[in-house]
């Protein structure tokens, strides 16, 4: 089952309303995914040379400032901390590998959700409305956002198994469907240096894109290659620092609908997730073609 929603704002004047516009889209997918939900929001971009690291911990009162102090001492850099429920966004001037090493040594139970200059991933177990309220989604600002509601049909319900998945800087993927060759592909990608934290097949798809991007593919090329390399059925929505992409497998058995106006581009598994958007009655509406990559963004 599962539900996918995405929103890219072409009109910068709306960026202060991104969370407010997106929350009803995510909540409307509750019927397709009542077990867990999450979203990747892009905005508040840090300067080149700095990174944002989004972290989560089971403890709602985790001492994030202690971890920040450890990073400051180990890496000799300033660290800012923004606390949100059981998550924190850290901003610092450092390399990803060094940051991950310090975090793991300090407390291996802290989970790294995303790393990049713009991305922040927040997700949890529970109903989408509960998760939206937990992280105060309606008040968030940014240029674009990708979300997912999950119905766990092949594994247990857990935060680790929920979407989005991030396997590279500012990259995330949400998936509706199932891959049949993910175990074999996972082992091949591990040999290429891709690190996986869960057994979810969707994380393998994200890892494949990261590998292709590192090899020099554009996002368009990486997704076109994925159409040949990934067996199964899928609708992917992929977020990057510069925009988001949508692609369905060549059979396209999973539903998807797109809407575009002068102000935004939106996608969802079902039309009713788009019905709350302003001006939707005048939007160009269509169903993405099978096996075709769509991208909107700055590049």
PyMOL commands that set and color helices and strands:
alter all, ss='L'
color gray80, all
select helices_A, chain A and resi 12-27+30-32+64-75+96-106+128-134+137-139+182-191+201-214+219-229+271-273+280-282
alter helices_A, ss='H'
color red, helices_A
select strands_A, chain A and resi 3-9+36-42+51-56+79-84+87-92+111-116+119-125+144-150+165-168+171-179+232-240+243-248+257-260+264-268+284-286+293-297
alter strands_A, ss='S'
color yellow, strands_A
deselect
rebuild
show_as cartoon
